[in-house]
Amino acid sequence: MSVIRALRNRPFIFFTIILLLKGALAWFVVFDDGPSWATVVTEIPFFWMVFCVIEWFATKRKFLYYMIVNLLLTVLYFAVLMYYKYYGVIVTYHALNQADKVTKVGDSTYSLIDPYYLLIFLDIIIIGIFMLRPKTVAKLKNIGMRKANRRVLLGAFSLSAVLCIFSIWPNHASMNEIKKAEGMGILNYEVYTIFADTAIDEELIDKKDITQEAIDRQKGIQPPLVPAYFGADRGKNLIVIQMESFQNFLIGLKIDGQEITPNINKLAAENFHYDNFYTSVGSGTTSDAEYVVNTSLYVPRHEPAIQNYVDKALPSLPKLLASNGYATATFHTNEISFWNRTELYKSLGWQKYYDKKFYGNDDHVAFGASDEVLFDKTIDKLEEMDRSEQPFYAMILSMSAHHPFNLPERKYKMDLPERFEGTLVGDYIRSQNYADYALGQFVEDLKARGLWDDSVILFYGDHQGLSLYALNNKEKDLMKEVMGREYGYTDMFNVPLIMHAPGVTYPAKWEQTGGQIDILPTAANLLGVSLKDQIHFGEDLLNQTTNLLPMRHFLPTGSFINDTSMFLPGISYEDGTNYSVIDNSVDANGSTEDQYNRALKLLNLSDSYVKQLPDKDPNVGPIDGSQENESEPAASAGN
């Protein structure tokens, strides 16, 4: 009964200790230095402010209010643990809008839970068990019947408020959200983000000042007067294959003599392989990759593009090509409603889509039909589209190698070494081996049906599969074995781009820096489609040799990639760190403050541009390709 006695006599102190332990667990997971005296100084004042309010106003059911606060803060700390485990950033209120999607990716979410995370709910379970006894409930009702000293409460509240302010204010200017949260305290940071976002609006650049010349100037490039390869594949089809969670380190990888991705290795060896190419996604991951590739715009600061930007009439690759005589279609085995693609596809101007209705749910892997089914059914549609006089643009999203990489045993195509069994790294490698097998069959079908030689075909990874933050020590050791060195930030965001362009590409590995945002201008140049009247933040990789790629969400604000390094800011540029894109080693001279400022400016230009776009017509959207009674796409879909 000591627990009940403590609750009855000192709930203020009891719940302070309980919540401090939970805060320490969150600090242990999130911050490099773990819990310290800073944990006490920054977290306890927040608890006490809330507890003082309870003591001041509550005369009855005081225990209930303490438990509600305990439960709410416990859930918040748990959300911090889970979000950090995948994204590597502190969760904020912005993520509430994504809560409904957690249930749709349950396996992926549950796989992030380390068993000791559940200790955070231990006190709630124990107290709940005690509360099953009627006598215990009666005793708990008596908590707080005696009024607390108002002067003491006012003093404690005021002191706590001052301590919170002194934790927040000196750290509010920090660019690095992790360092900001560590300086402020997790709970203070959560409150700060709410008020900061409502009180401080990002500067909106007037649309007349958002020109292609202004963008190119910030990127440090000068478009050539006569672009090389312009129109070299005019009239050819464009096929873009987005490879789920595929990272560049897989190309050429062998484990105990086994080639992990033999088909993609062959593609990389026989075509242009951009080896220093990076994902540009935010919290929307796969759907963000679709957005970036098809718009050449940056993702929003806090939310997925499908949440923030899909009400706009977005300039896009589908619209651009449709206005140049192309038929357009996108292929994905999940439901179109997943991650709000219903609205995304309207905004992008796709003419047709093929989703779960078309592919069915046979041979289920991850969230839909397997990649084998995807490619087997898609190839027939592509051949059908190719019979038309119109060239076509098709985007195909693979999905079988989706986190947490629970590939069904019937799909195993390799023998995984024992030391990799039961690990995230091993599951990832096995899943990508299967995805490679399915893709290899598709490539052979493209060649057999005459589509290979009549199409520009781009293969790229959509986002990281192995998050640094999700790996345990054993898995980090396995990655060290795989990489031959420590697995780092540059490796995590490095995805491949493989380009097949008839008459243009040949076996070559390109080391220049590129990103998903560069795909639109590169494809447009090959197809001979002018971007004179279309704002784009990417560059043509066939006509530029230098690049500047701002990064968002997974890295601190102000992070970017240049030709030699990935830069992560500290409190500001001065205490930031450069990681070499070659081997992830720290490079003291890898970037300049001018590049840092220009990267931030590019993000501001992109945000300002999208916010000032007109709203889309909600009544114009793509046709469901699975329907037999298809009609012609609306003419305005290509505008």
DRENTILUM-159866 format. One line per 3 residues: number of its first residue (from 0); their letters; for each residue x, y, z of C-alpha. Coordinates in Angstrom, 1 decimal, always signed. Layout:
# DRENTILUM-159866
NUM) A) X Y Z | ... .
# end
This chain:
# DRENTILUM-159866
0) MSV) +0.0 +0.0 +0.0 | +3.0 +2.3 -0.1 | +2.1 +3.4 -3.6 .
3) IRA) -1.4 +4.5 -2.4 | +0.2 +6.2 +0.6 | +2.6 +8.2 -1.6 .
6) LRN) -0.3 +9.2 -3.9 | -2.5 +10.3 -1.0 | +0.2 +12.3 +0.8 .
9) RPF) +2.5 +13.6 -1.9 | +0.9 +13.4 -5.4 | +2.8 +16.5 -6.5 .
12) IFF) +6.2 +14.9 -5.7 | +5.2 +11.4 -6.7 | +4.2 +12.4 -10.2 .
15) TII) +7.2 +14.7 -10.6 | +9.5 +11.7 -10.0 | +7.5 +9.5 -12.3 .
18) LLL) +7.4 +12.0 -15.2 | +11.1 +12.9 -14.7 | +12.0 +9.2 -15.2 .
21) KGA) +10.0 +9.2 -18.4 | +11.6 +12.4 -19.6 | +15.0 +10.9 -18.8 .
24) LAW) +14.1 +7.9 -21.0 | +13.2 +10.2 -23.9 | +16.5 +12.1 -23.4 .
27) FVV) +18.4 +8.9 -23.4 | +17.0 +7.9 -26.8 | +17.0 +11.3 -28.5 .
30) FDD) +20.0 +13.2 -27.4 | +23.6 +12.1 -27.8 | +24.6 +13.0 -24.3 .
33) GPS) +21.5 +11.4 -22.8 | +19.8 +12.6 -19.6 | +21.7 +15.1 -17.4 .
36) WAT) +21.1 +17.9 -14.9 | +19.6 +19.8 -17.8 | +16.8 +17.2 -17.9 .
39) VVT) +15.9 +18.2 -14.3 | +16.2 +21.9 -14.9 | +14.2 +22.0 -18.1 .
42) EIP) +11.5 +19.3 -17.6 | +10.6 +19.7 -13.9 | +9.5 +23.3 -14.2 .
45) FFW) +7.0 +22.4 -16.9 | +5.5 +19.6 -14.7 | +5.3 +21.9 -11.7 .
48) MVF) +3.4 +24.6 -13.7 | +0.8 +22.1 -14.6 | +0.7 +20.6 -11.1 .
51) CVI) +0.3 +24.0 -9.5 | -2.8 +24.6 -11.6 | -4.2 +21.3 -10.5 .
54) EWF) -3.5 +22.2 -6.8 | -5.0 +25.7 -7.2 | -8.3 +24.8 -8.8 .
57) ATK) -9.0 +21.1 -8.0 | -10.7 +20.2 -4.7 | -12.3 +17.0 -5.8 .
60) RKF) -11.0 +14.3 -8.1 | -7.5 +15.7 -7.8 | -5.9 +12.3 -8.4 .
63) LYY) -7.9 +12.0 -11.6 | -6.4 +15.2 -12.9 | -2.9 +14.1 -12.0 .
66) MIV) -3.5 +10.9 -13.8 | -4.8 +12.6 -16.9 | -1.8 +14.9 -17.0 .
69) NLL) +0.5 +11.9 -16.5 | -1.2 +10.0 -19.3 | -1.1 +12.9 -21.7 .
72) LTV) +2.6 +13.6 -21.1 | +3.4 +9.9 -21.2 | +1.8 +9.6 -24.6 .
75) LYF) +3.8 +12.7 -25.8 | +7.1 +11.2 -24.6 | +6.2 +7.9 -26.3 .
78) AVL) +5.4 +9.8 -29.5 | +8.8 +11.5 -29.2 | +10.5 +8.1 -28.9 .
81) MYY) +8.7 +6.5 -31.8 | +8.9 +9.5 -34.2 | +12.6 +9.9 -33.5 .
84) KYY) +13.3 +6.2 -34.2 | +12.3 +6.6 -37.8 | +12.6 +10.3 -38.7 .
87) GVI) +15.4 +11.4 -36.5 | +13.6 +14.6 -35.4 | +11.4 +15.6 -32.5 .
90) VTY) +7.7 +15.1 -33.1 | +5.6 +18.3 -32.9 | +1.9 +19.0 -33.2 .
93) HAL) +2.3 +19.1 -37.0 | +2.4 +15.2 -36.9 | -1.1 +15.0 -35.5 .
96) NQA) -2.5 +15.3 -39.0 | -0.7 +12.1 -39.9 | -2.0 +10.1 -37.0 .
99) DKV) -4.6 +8.4 -39.1 | -1.9 +7.0 -41.3 | -0.2 +5.2 -38.4 .
102) TKV) -3.0 +2.6 -38.4 | -2.6 +2.0 -42.1 | +1.1 +1.2 -41.7 .
105) GDS) +0.8 -0.8 -38.5 | +3.6 -3.3 -39.1 | +6.0 -0.5 -40.0 .
108) TYS) +5.0 +1.5 -36.8 | +5.2 -1.5 -34.5 | +8.6 -2.5 -35.7 .
111) LID) +10.0 +0.7 -34.4 | +9.1 -0.1 -30.8 | +12.0 -1.2 -28.6 .
114) PYY) +10.6 -3.3 -25.7 | +12.0 -0.9 -23.1 | +10.0 +1.9 -24.6 .
117) LLI) +6.9 +0.3 -23.0 | +8.3 +0.8 -19.6 | +7.1 +4.4 -20.0 .
120) FLD) +3.5 +3.0 -19.3 | +4.5 +0.8 -16.4 | +3.2 +3.2 -13.7 .
123) III) -0.1 +3.7 -15.5 | -0.6 -0.1 -15.6 | +0.3 -0.6 -12.0 .
126) IGI) -1.9 +2.2 -10.8 | -4.7 +0.9 -13.0 | -4.4 -2.5 -11.4 .
129) FML) -4.7 -0.9 -7.9 | -7.7 +1.1 -9.1 | -9.6 -2.2 -9.8 .
132) RPK) -10.1 -2.5 -6.1 | -13.0 -0.5 -4.7 | -11.2 +0.3 -1.5 .
135) TVA) -8.3 +1.8 -3.4 | -10.7 +4.0 -5.4 | -12.3 +5.3 -2.2 .
138) KLK) -8.9 +6.2 -0.8 | -7.8 +7.9 -3.9 | -10.9 +10.1 -3.9 .
141) NIG) -9.6 +11.6 -0.6 | -6.5 +12.9 -2.3 | -6.3 +16.7 -2.3 .
144) MRK) -9.2 +17.4 +0.0 | -7.0 +19.7 +2.0 | -6.3 +23.1 +0.3 .
147) ANR) -2.7 +23.8 -0.6 | -1.1 +27.1 +0.5 | -2.0 +29.6 -2.2 .
150) RVL) +1.1 +31.7 -1.7 | +3.4 +28.7 -2.0 | +1.6 +27.6 -5.1 .
153) LGA) +1.8 +31.0 -6.7 | +5.5 +31.2 -5.9 | +6.2 +27.7 -7.3 .
156) FSL) +4.2 +28.5 -10.4 | +6.0 +31.8 -11.0 | +9.4 +30.3 -10.4 .
159) SAV) +8.6 +27.4 -12.8 | +7.4 +29.8 -15.4 | +10.5 +31.9 -15.2 .
162) LCI) +12.7 +28.8 -15.4 | +10.8 +27.6 -18.5 | +11.3 +31.1 -20.1 .
165) FSI) +15.0 +31.0 -19.3 | +15.2 +27.6 -21.0 | +13.3 +28.7 -24.1 .
168) WPN) +14.6 +32.1 -24.9 | +18.4 +31.5 -25.1 | +17.8 +28.6 -27.5 .
171) HAS) +15.0 +29.9 -29.7 | +17.4 +31.1 -32.5 | +19.0 +27.7 -32.8 .
174) MNE) +18.7 +26.2 -36.4 | +19.1 +22.6 -35.3 | +15.8 +21.4 -33.9 .
177) IKK) +17.4 +18.6 -31.9 | +19.8 +21.0 -30.2 | +16.9 +23.5 -29.7 .
180) AEG) +14.8 +20.8 -27.9 | +17.8 +19.7 -25.8 | +18.4 +23.3 -24.7 .
183) MGI) +14.8 +24.1 -24.0 | +13.6 +20.7 -22.7 | +11.3 +18.5 -24.7 .
186) LNY) +8.0 +19.8 -23.2 | +9.1 +23.4 -23.5 | +10.1 +22.8 -27.1 .
189) EVY) +6.7 +21.3 -27.9 | +4.9 +24.4 -26.5 | +7.4 +26.7 -28.2 .
192) TIF) +6.7 +25.3 -31.6 | +3.0 +26.0 -31.3 | +3.5 +29.6 -30.4 .
195) ADT) +6.5 +30.2 -32.7 | +4.6 +28.9 -35.8 | +1.6 +31.1 -35.1 .
198) AID) +3.5 +34.2 -34.1 | +6.4 +34.1 -36.7 | +5.4 +33.7 -40.3 .
201) EEL) +8.1 +32.9 -42.8 | +8.8 +35.8 -45.1 | +6.6 +35.6 -48.2 .
204) IDK) +8.6 +36.5 -51.3 | +6.4 +38.4 -53.9 | +5.7 +36.2 -56.8 .
207) KDI) +7.1 +38.8 -59.3 | +10.5 +38.2 -57.6 | +10.3 +34.5 -58.0 .
210) TQE) +11.9 +34.0 -61.4 | +14.0 +31.2 -62.9 | +16.9 +33.6 -63.0 .
213) AID) +16.6 +34.2 -59.3 | +16.4 +30.5 -58.5 | +19.4 +29.7 -60.7 .
216) RQK) +21.4 +32.5 -59.1 | +20.8 +31.0 -55.7 | +21.8 +27.5 -57.0 .
219) GIQ) +25.0 +29.0 -58.4 | +24.3 +27.8 -62.0 | +24.0 +29.4 -65.4 .
222) PPL) +21.8 +27.6 -68.0 | +23.6 +27.0 -71.3 | +22.5 +28.9 -74.3 .
225) VPA) +22.3 +25.7 -76.3 | +21.7 +22.8 -74.0 | +23.4 +19.5 -74.8 .
228) YFG) +21.1 +16.6 -75.7 | +18.0 +18.9 -76.0 | +15.4 +16.9 -77.9 .
231) ADR) +17.8 +14.0 -78.4 | +14.8 +11.6 -77.5 | +12.0 +13.8 -78.8 .
234) GKN) +8.8 +11.8 -79.2 | +10.1 +8.9 -77.1 | +8.0 +7.6 -74.2 .
237) LIV) +9.0 +8.4 -70.7 | +8.9 +5.7 -68.1 | +9.8 +6.6 -64.5 .
240) IQM) +10.3 +3.7 -62.0 | +10.3 +4.7 -58.3 | +12.0 +2.0 -56.3 .
243) ESF) +10.8 +1.6 -52.8 | +13.4 +2.3 -50.1 | +16.2 +1.6 -52.5 .
246) QNF) +19.6 +3.0 -51.4 | +22.7 +3.4 -53.5 | +25.0 +1.2 -51.4 .
249) LIG) +23.1 -1.8 -52.6 | +24.5 -1.5 -56.1 | +27.4 -3.8 -56.5 .
252) LKI) +27.0 -5.2 -53.0 | +27.9 -8.8 -52.4 | +27.5 -10.7 -49.1 .
255) DGQ) +29.5 -13.9 -48.7 | +29.8 -13.9 -52.5 | +26.1 -13.4 -53.2 .
258) EIT) +25.2 -10.5 -55.5 | +22.2 -8.7 -53.8 | +20.8 -6.8 -56.8 .
261) PNI) +22.2 -8.4 -59.9 | +19.6 -6.9 -62.3 | +20.0 -3.3 -61.0 .
264) NKL) +23.8 -3.8 -61.0 | +23.5 -4.6 -64.7 | +21.3 -1.6 -65.4 .
267) AAE) +23.8 +0.7 -63.6 | +26.7 -0.8 -65.5 | +25.1 -0.4 -68.9 .
270) NFH) +23.6 +3.0 -68.5 | +24.2 +6.3 -66.8 | +24.5 +5.7 -63.1 .
273) YDN) +24.4 +8.9 -60.9 | +26.2 +7.7 -57.9 | +26.0 +10.9 -55.8 .
276) FYT) +22.2 +11.3 -56.0 | +20.0 +12.1 -53.1 | +16.4 +11.8 -51.9 .
279) SVG) +14.6 +15.1 -51.4 | +11.6 +13.9 -49.4 | +10.1 +15.0 -46.1 .
282) SGT) +7.7 +13.3 -43.7 | +5.6 +12.2 -46.7 | +8.4 +9.9 -47.9 .
285) TSD) +7.1 +7.9 -50.9 | +4.3 +10.4 -51.8 | +6.8 +13.3 -51.3 .
288) AEY) +9.1 +11.7 -53.8 | +6.2 +11.6 -56.3 | +5.6 +15.3 -55.6 .
291) VVN) +9.2 +16.4 -55.9 | +10.0 +14.4 -59.0 | +6.9 +15.7 -60.8 .
294) TSL) +7.1 +19.3 -59.7 | +10.8 +20.1 -59.1 | +9.6 +21.9 -56.0 .
297) YVP) +10.8 +21.4 -52.4 | +8.5 +19.7 -49.9 | +6.9 +21.8 -47.1 .
300) RHE) +8.7 +22.5 -43.9 | +6.7 +20.5 -41.5 | +4.1 +18.4 -43.2 .
303) PAI) +3.9 +16.1 -46.2 | +3.2 +17.7 -49.6 | +0.0 +15.7 -49.8 .
306) QNY) -1.3 +17.6 -46.7 | -0.1 +21.1 -47.4 | +0.2 +21.7 -51.1 .
309) VDK) -2.4 +19.5 -52.9 | -5.1 +22.2 -52.9 | -2.9 +24.1 -55.4 .
312) ALP) -2.8 +24.0 -59.2 | +0.7 +22.7 -59.3 | +2.9 +23.1 -62.4 .
315) SLP) +4.0 +19.5 -63.1 | +5.7 +17.1 -65.4 | +2.4 +15.3 -66.3 .
318) KLL) +0.8 +18.6 -67.2 | +3.9 +19.7 -69.2 | +4.1 +16.6 -71.2 .
321) ASN) +0.3 +16.4 -71.7 | +0.5 +19.9 -73.2 | +3.1 +18.5 -75.6 .
324) GYA) +1.0 +15.6 -76.8 | +1.7 +12.9 -74.3 | -0.7 +10.5 -72.6 .
327) TAT) +0.0 +10.2 -68.9 | -0.7 +7.5 -66.3 | +0.6 +6.5 -62.9 .
330) FHT) +0.7 +3.0 -61.5 | +0.6 +2.0 -57.8 | -0.7 -1.2 -56.1 .
333) NEI) -2.2 +0.5 -53.0 | -5.5 +2.4 -52.9 | -5.4 +5.9 -54.4 .
336) SFW) -6.8 +7.3 -51.1 | -3.7 +6.2 -49.3 | -1.6 +9.2 -48.3 .
339) NRT) -4.2 +11.4 -50.0 | -3.1 +10.6 -53.5 | -6.6 +11.3 -54.7 .
342) ELY) -5.9 +15.0 -54.3 | -2.2 +14.7 -55.2 | -3.0 +13.2 -58.6 .
345) KSL) -5.5 +15.9 -59.3 | -3.0 +18.6 -58.5 | -0.3 +17.0 -60.6 .
348) GWQ) -2.7 +16.6 -63.5 | -2.4 +12.9 -64.2 | -4.9 +11.7 -66.9 .
351) KYY) -5.2 +8.1 -65.6 | -4.3 +6.2 -62.5 | -4.1 +2.5 -61.8 .
354) DKK) -4.4 +1.4 -58.2 | -5.6 -1.5 -56.0 | -8.8 -1.9 -58.0 .
357) FYG) -6.7 -2.7 -61.1 | -4.1 -4.9 -59.4 | -6.2 -6.7 -56.9 .
360) NDD) -4.9 -8.1 -53.7 | -3.5 -11.5 -54.9 | +0.1 -12.3 -54.0 .
363) HVA) +0.0 -9.7 -51.2 | +3.3 -8.2 -50.1 | +3.5 -5.1 -47.8 .
366) FGA) +0.5 -3.0 -48.6 | -0.8 -4.5 -51.9 | -0.1 -6.9 -54.7 .
369) SDE) +3.5 -7.9 -55.1 | +6.0 -6.2 -57.4 | +5.7 -9.2 -59.7 .
372) VLF) +2.0 -8.5 -60.1 | +2.7 -4.8 -60.4 | +5.1 -5.2 -63.3 .
375) DKT) +3.2 -8.1 -65.0 | -0.1 -6.1 -65.2 | +1.6 -2.8 -66.0 .
378) IDK) +3.6 -4.0 -69.0 | +0.3 -4.9 -70.8 | -1.0 -1.4 -70.2 .
381) LEE) +2.3 +0.2 -71.4 | +2.2 -1.9 -74.6 | -1.4 -0.8 -75.1 .
384) MDR) -0.4 +2.9 -74.6 | +2.5 +2.4 -77.0 | +0.2 +1.3 -79.8 .
387) SEQ) -1.3 +4.8 -79.8 | +0.2 +7.5 -82.0 | +0.7 +9.5 -78.8 .
390) PFY) +3.9 +9.0 -76.8 | +3.2 +8.4 -73.1 | +4.6 +9.3 -69.7 .
393) AMI) +4.2 +6.5 -67.1 | +5.2 +6.5 -63.5 | +5.4 +3.2 -61.7 .
396) LSM) +5.8 +2.8 -57.9 | +7.2 -0.4 -56.6 | +6.2 -1.3 -53.0 .
399) SAH) +7.2 -4.8 -52.0 | +10.4 -3.7 -50.3 | +8.6 -1.4 -47.8 .
402) HPF) +9.6 -0.9 -44.2 | +9.7 -3.0 -42.0 | +10.7 -5.4 -44.8 .
405) NLP) +8.6 -8.4 -43.7 | +9.0 -10.3 -47.0 | +6.8 -13.5 -47.1 .
408) ERK) +9.0 -16.6 -47.1 | +7.5 -17.7 -50.5 | +9.3 -14.7 -52.0 .
411) YKM) +12.8 -15.4 -50.8 | +15.3 -15.4 -53.7 | +18.5 -15.7 -51.7 .
414) DLP) +20.1 -17.4 -48.7 | +20.7 -14.8 -46.0 | +23.8 -15.5 -43.9 .
417) ERF) +22.9 -16.5 -40.4 | +24.4 -13.4 -38.8 | +21.9 -11.2 -40.8 .
420) EGT) +18.8 -13.3 -39.8 | +16.4 -11.6 -37.5 | +17.8 -8.1 -38.1 .
423) LVG) +16.4 -5.1 -39.9 | +19.5 -5.0 -42.1 | +19.0 -8.6 -43.1 .
426) DYI) +15.3 -8.2 -43.8 | +16.1 -5.1 -45.9 | +18.7 -6.8 -48.0 .
429) RSQ) +16.4 -9.8 -48.6 | +13.5 -7.6 -49.5 | +15.6 -5.6 -52.0 .
432) NYA) +16.9 -8.8 -53.5 | +13.3 -9.8 -54.2 | +12.5 -6.3 -55.6 .
435) DYA) +15.5 -6.6 -57.9 | +14.3 -10.0 -59.1 | +10.8 -8.5 -60.0 .
438) LGQ) +12.4 -5.4 -61.6 | +14.7 -7.6 -63.7 | +11.7 -9.5 -65.2 .
441) FVE) +10.1 -6.2 -66.0 | +13.2 -4.9 -67.8 | +13.3 -8.1 -69.9 .
444) DLK) +9.6 -7.6 -70.8 | +10.3 -3.9 -71.8 | +13.0 -5.2 -74.2 .
447) ARG) +10.9 -8.1 -75.5 | +7.9 -5.8 -76.4 | +10.0 -3.1 -78.0 .
450) LWD) +9.4 -0.5 -75.3 | +13.1 -0.4 -74.1 | +14.4 +1.2 -77.3 .
453) DSV) +11.5 +3.5 -77.7 | +11.5 +5.0 -74.2 | +13.6 +7.2 -71.9 .
456) ILF) +13.5 +5.1 -68.7 | +14.6 +6.4 -65.3 | +15.1 +4.3 -62.2 .
459) YGD) +15.6 +5.9 -58.8 | +15.2 +5.2 -55.1 | +12.4 +7.1 -53.3 .
462) HQG) +13.9 +7.4 -49.8 | +16.1 +5.8 -47.2 | +15.3 +2.2 -46.1 .
465) LSL) +17.7 +1.9 -43.2 | +17.3 +4.9 -40.9 | +20.4 +5.5 -38.8 .
468) YAL) +18.1 +6.2 -35.8 | +16.4 +2.8 -36.1 | +19.5 +0.6 -36.0 .
471) NNK) +20.6 -1.2 -32.9 | +24.3 -1.8 -32.1 | +24.3 -5.2 -33.9 .
474) EKD) +22.7 -3.8 -37.0 | +25.2 -0.9 -37.0 | +28.0 -3.5 -36.9 .
477) LMK) +26.4 -5.3 -39.8 | +26.3 -2.1 -41.8 | +29.9 -1.4 -41.0 .
480) EVM) +30.7 -4.8 -42.5 | +28.5 -4.0 -45.6 | +30.0 -0.5 -46.1 .
483) GRE) +33.5 -1.2 -45.0 | +33.2 +1.8 -42.6 | +30.7 +3.4 -40.4 .
486) YGY) +27.2 +3.9 -41.9 | +26.4 +7.6 -41.9 | +24.1 +10.5 -42.9 .
489) TDM) +25.4 +10.6 -46.5 | +24.9 +6.9 -47.0 | +21.3 +7.1 -45.6 .
492) FNV) +20.1 +9.7 -48.0 | +22.1 +8.5 -51.0 | +19.8 +6.8 -53.5 .
495) PLI) +20.6 +5.9 -57.1 | +19.5 +7.4 -60.4 | +19.9 +5.2 -63.4 .
498) MHA) +19.1 +6.7 -66.8 | +18.4 +4.9 -70.0 | +18.1 +7.3 -72.9 .
501) PGV) +18.3 +5.8 -76.4 | +21.1 +7.4 -78.4 | +22.4 +9.4 -75.4 .
504) TYP) +23.4 +7.1 -72.5 | +26.2 +4.6 -72.5 | +28.0 +2.8 -69.6 .
507) AKW) +29.1 +5.5 -67.2 | +29.2 +6.4 -63.6 | +28.6 +10.1 -62.9 .
510) EQT) +29.9 +11.5 -59.6 | +28.2 +14.9 -59.8 | +25.7 +15.7 -57.1 .
513) GGQ) +22.1 +15.4 -58.0 | +18.7 +15.0 -56.4 | +15.1 +13.9 -57.1 .
516) IDI) +14.3 +17.6 -57.7 | +16.5 +17.4 -60.9 | +14.6 +14.7 -62.6 .
519) LPT) +11.9 +17.0 -64.2 | +14.4 +19.4 -66.0 | +16.6 +16.5 -67.0 .
522) AAN) +13.8 +14.5 -68.6 | +12.3 +17.6 -70.2 | +15.6 +18.4 -71.9 .
525) LLG) +15.9 +14.9 -73.3 | +12.4 +15.0 -74.7 | +12.8 +18.4 -76.2 .
528) VSL) +10.2 +20.1 -74.0 | +10.9 +23.7 -73.1 | +10.8 +24.8 -69.5 .
531) KDQ) +10.9 +28.5 -70.4 | +7.5 +29.2 -68.8 | +7.8 +26.7 -65.9 .
534) IHF) +9.4 +27.5 -62.6 | +11.6 +24.6 -61.4 | +14.1 +24.3 -58.6 .
537) GED) +16.1 +21.4 -60.0 | +18.7 +21.5 -62.8 | +19.4 +19.5 -65.9 .
540) LLN) +22.0 +16.9 -64.9 | +23.1 +16.6 -68.5 | +24.1 +20.3 -68.7 .
543) QTT) +25.3 +21.2 -65.2 | +28.3 +20.0 -63.1 | +27.6 +21.8 -59.8 .
546) NLL) +24.6 +21.6 -57.4 | +23.1 +22.8 -54.2 | +20.4 +20.6 -52.6 .
549) PMR) +18.6 +21.9 -49.5 | +17.4 +19.1 -47.2 | +14.3 +19.1 -45.0 .
552) HFL) +12.6 +17.3 -42.2 | +15.0 +14.3 -41.6 | +17.8 +16.7 -41.0 .
555) PTG) +18.0 +20.0 -39.1 | +16.8 +23.2 -40.8 | +19.6 +24.6 -42.8 .
558) SFI) +21.1 +21.3 -43.9 | +22.2 +20.9 -47.5 | +24.3 +18.9 -49.9 .
561) NDT) +26.8 +20.5 -52.3 | +29.4 +18.9 -54.6 | +31.6 +17.5 -51.9 .
564) SMF) +29.7 +17.5 -48.6 | +26.5 +17.2 -46.6 | +26.2 +20.0 -44.1 .
567) LPG) +24.3 +19.8 -40.8 | +24.0 +23.1 -38.8 | +24.4 +23.3 -35.1 .
570) ISY) +22.9 +26.3 -33.3 | +24.0 +28.2 -36.4 | +26.3 +27.7 -39.4 .
573) EDG) +29.4 +28.3 -37.4 | +29.1 +25.1 -35.2 | +27.8 +22.9 -38.0 .
576) TNY) +29.4 +19.8 -39.4 | +30.3 +18.8 -42.9 | +30.2 +15.1 -43.9 .
579) SVI) +32.1 +14.0 -47.0 | +29.8 +12.5 -49.7 | +32.6 +10.1 -50.5 .
582) DNS) +33.0 +8.4 -47.2 | +30.9 +10.3 -44.6 | +34.1 +11.5 -42.9 .
585) VDA) +34.0 +15.0 -41.2 | +35.3 +17.6 -43.6 | +36.1 +20.9 -41.9 .
588) NGS) +36.1 +22.9 -45.2 | +33.3 +21.2 -47.0 | +30.9 +24.1 -47.3 .
591) TED) +30.6 +27.9 -47.0 | +28.2 +30.1 -45.1 | +27.1 +31.6 -48.5 .
594) QYN) +25.9 +28.2 -49.6 | +24.1 +27.8 -46.3 | +22.3 +31.1 -46.8 .
597) RAL) +21.5 +30.3 -50.4 | +20.0 +26.9 -49.4 | +17.7 +28.6 -47.0 .
600) KLL) +16.7 +31.2 -49.6 | +15.9 +28.4 -52.1 | +13.5 +26.8 -49.6 .
603) NLS) +11.9 +30.2 -49.0 | +11.5 +30.8 -52.7 | +9.8 +27.5 -53.2 .
606) DSY) +7.5 +27.9 -50.2 | +6.5 +31.4 -51.4 | +5.9 +30.2 -54.9 .
609) VKQ) +3.6 +27.4 -54.0 | +1.6 +29.5 -51.5 | +0.8 +32.0 -54.2 .
612) LPD) -0.3 +29.5 -56.8 | -4.0 +29.5 -57.6 | -6.2 +26.7 -56.2 .
615) KDP) -6.8 +23.7 -58.3 | -10.2 +22.9 -59.8 | -11.5 +20.1 -57.5 .
618) NVG) -13.7 +18.8 -60.2 | -10.9 +17.9 -62.6 | -9.0 +14.7 -61.9 .
621) PID) -7.6 +11.5 -63.4 | -9.7 +8.7 -64.7 | -9.6 +5.3 -62.9 .
624) GSQ) -7.8 +3.2 -65.4 | -9.4 +0.0 -64.0 | -12.8 +1.1 -65.2 .
627) ENE) -14.0 -0.5 -68.5 | -16.1 +2.5 -69.5 | -13.1 +4.9 -69.7 .
630) SEP) -13.7 +8.3 -71.3 | -11.3 +10.8 -72.7 | -9.4 +12.7 -70.0 .
633) AAS) -10.5 +16.3 -69.4 | -8.7 +18.7 -71.6 | -7.8 +21.0 -68.7 .
636) AGN) -5.9 +18.2 -67.0 | -3.0 +18.9 -69.3 | -3.0 +22.7 -68.8 .
# end
